[in-house]
Amino acid sequence: MTTITIIGGGLAGLTAAIASAERGAAVVLHEAHSHLGGRARSTDGPYIANDGAHAFYADGAPWRWLKERGLVQPFHALKPSTLARMRFRHEDRLRRLPPMPFNRMVTLGRRHRAPVEVSYRDWATGRFGPAAYRASLGFLRPVTFFHDPGSLSAAFCQERLHRVVAMGYPATRYPRGGWGAMIANMRRRAVGLGVRIETGSRVTALPEDGPVIVATSLEAARDLLGDPSLRWESGRVACRDLALPSGRDDTPLLFDLDEGALLERFSETDPSLAPSGRSLVQGYMPARPDESKADALRRLDRVYDQALPGWRTRLVWSRDQLAHHRTGALDLPGRTWRDRPAIDQGDGRYLAGDMVAAPGILAEVSITSALKAATQATHHPRRPSPQLQP
């Protein structure tokens, strides 16, 4: 039986552990922290907030993989009543609909294949005009966690824009109880398959016997694999979670077309996240390169002022976060996901995570790369342990 070592107990590491065990491998998973989850953790009650904004898209293969194993059940979708009260901040006003140039862009854009080599700014402005381009940034900044999506590859941005604003009912899905509940399901599944999980186990050197899947941040993977070339562009985003008494005038979902913030009342979709009569709201703002966390949150608070009247006097709980270079891969013009750090690093070493060479958006990259790493690792011949010299 092949023994596979997995370093990292987040979404990628747990996916790799389950997939490897299902293929008949013995698996040992090391997680440096006392709890599993990585960036997929959630706070304890009574307000259950995710570490950063998370959502799955039900039109992708990673979601189907999770669902087939019962790892995301039960789950919620956006309610029609929430969509009816969704608002768009445009020119410093809340509106019911995005501007018409953007609507035409979404409708007609599916007929055009965006190029990889050209920036999204140049392609979208030339094809649909500056008004449509500027409005589209209000959707792209949240889904890329990046302050300037216009500088990225047009093909990269178009794929994400069309996934977010897909025609028909939105494909976003939310595991009940937050992502921490999903991680608990994954842990149970892994243990049931015989995976040995060691928390509080910080690995500083890779084992010499058997395949290894490194499912950490790319920064940590650089140190473990001793390869300084393992780098890729990522974003920077400030996030603020709020809990407050529910208000009739509160906006449940807001896309900020002016600066790119996103506000969502998660407790409306999943009431288990907050006590009865209370709302749990998460908002985040892509931070500029030299902008402090405090300044980014001040911009976010101005959006809160419009969406949640009087929120400052109603506040009962809050939490601030800043994610720096830990928001998934961003592809610049001329590059695609195939150009990112390879999953197969050679000699039985494999990478998994949201910044490696795998397709998809956001968490989908972690799951897809972990499944590929597990497939390759279980086929890799076991290396003999080094012989001690007398």
Secondary structure, DSSP 8 states (H G I E B T S, - for coil): --EEEEE--BHHHHHHHHHHHHTT-EEEEEESSSSSBGGG-B--SSS--BSS---EETTSHHHHHHHHTTSS-SEEE--HHHHHT-EEEETTEEESS--HHHHHHHHHHTTS---SSSBHHHHHHHHH-HHHHHHHHHHHHHHHT-S-GGGSBHHHHHHHHHHHT-SSS--EEEETT-HHHHHHHHHHHHHHTT-EEEET----S--SSS-EEE-S-HHHHHHHHT-TT------EEEEEEEEEE--TT--SEEEETTT--EEEEHHHH-GGGS-TTEEEEEEEEE--TT--HHHHHHHHHHHHHHHSTTHHHH--EEEEEEEES-S-----TT--GGGS--SEEETTEEE-STTSS--SSTHHHHHHHHHHHHHHHHHS----------
